[in-house]
């Protein structure tokens, strides 16, 4: 039994199982059965197709009486979250017959039960010493697109209890990347991206996306890449790529040639593999314009349409995009307009729900706090700890960290990171709570199951805010604009309100969510 993501799918071909032949001269009928190394029969038959009988009489094939079966090969690859770090994910070929063909498409997560076989590789008509291994499928079951976290009933009760806090949204955003100082609004935006809005499919088939896309633009060394790395650790399904290290077809889908048969196959790209997840694109400004236009359709429609080499297919790629980029001139130029600094087209910028310009401003007080925070992280943190892990309690300073020993506090230690006077210093007070990464994952997973509905007051507040933004853009012609205000902005406001309601685990979007 193997689990993985389908990366390549071949076309479906008929394979002969039994051929029936009629001889007009002798008026006899003969039949022949065919088996090969991918059949479950023990002995493979020859591949020769009879055209004459023993006496040399010509035979005619009766196609109506012959039996054929459907045949297809897939390639599945290890899931990114289960692949060993620093190694290439392993892949295996799957052979499907009869009713198992066309059960999955590239990007699907599957569990396959079958028998393991070795096939001799052929080179130049001779059998070489190397063997190719395949899996003959007996059963294919599709796994759900949502991640399979072990969530107990106690976890759900704990999350619901925590969701009743008034400041739950601030608590969750503070717990995102606690080792990075500041950037409160950016962390709140990333929290909205992880929670996401509600996808709507209208009766006529139109899809309104629920994924939130965020673009971070800023000077070097303002922790953009660290925030991306933290999302990779926290999101249930996230795939990292970089601007120069990925092409347009590598992000969407490519048509490749099969080495065995020479036929065309469809191969899924990063965004198709991250269906219902997050794609983190670092160095977004280093991508070429041709590659950047390839993701336009994915970001708005949530699918990839391919029409190449005789293959016409539409693959699902319902993923959120978190991109980080540097300004055009390397650093942000204060004397140029924001649009000149960003250097991206309006058509692409309007697809991003939120756009953040992160500046490296010289401020002695803030610099002192950041340096104090970073030095403490280096000095008092165990080098083997992962970023965001709950801190271990050292015996040398355990006296200063005494918790109130009540039953609720014992529960809290599993949920919250422990305060450490030496490690956190002035940057965090003792009464401030920070959620652990494991609990954050579970909370986000449970909150994503909620489907909040828009209330009447919330609709009114969102409509008023949208009309205010549009009129403001029309009036203030002399002010340097950043993001174009289009009808997509209205959908953005709805998605962000829904994500805020999800953070509270509410079943309806209230006016407070709309104002937030």
JOSULKA-V636847 format. One line per field, one symbol per residue. burial: I if it has 9 or more other C-alpha atoms within 8 Angstrom, else O. Layout:
burial = ???
This chain:
burial = OOIIIIIIIIIIOOOIIIIIIIIIOOOOOOOOOIIIOOOOOOOIOOOOOOOIIOOOIIIIOIOOOIOIIIIIIIIIIIIOOOIOOOOOIOOIIIIIIOOIIOOIIIIIIIIIIIOOIOIIIOOOOOOIOOIOIIIIIOOIOIOOOOOOOOOOOOIIOOIIOOIOOOOIIOIIIIIIIIOOOOOOOOIIIIIIIIIIIIIOOOOOOOIIIIIIIIIIIIIOOIOIOOIIOIIIOIIIIIIIIIIOOIIIIIIIIIIOOIOOOOOIIIIIIIIIIIIIIIIIIIIIIOIOOOIIIIIIIIIOIIIIOIOOOOOOOOIIIIIIIIIIIIIIOOIIOOOOIIIOIIOOOOOIIIIIIOIIOIOIOOOOOOIOIIOOIOOIIOOOIOOOOOOIIIOOOOOOOIOOIOOOOOOOIIOOIIIIIOOIIOIIIOOOOOOOIIIIIOIIIIIIIIIIOIOIOIIOOIIOIIIOOIOOIIOOIOOOOOOOIOOOIOOIIIOIIIIIIIIIIIIIIIIIIIIOIIOO
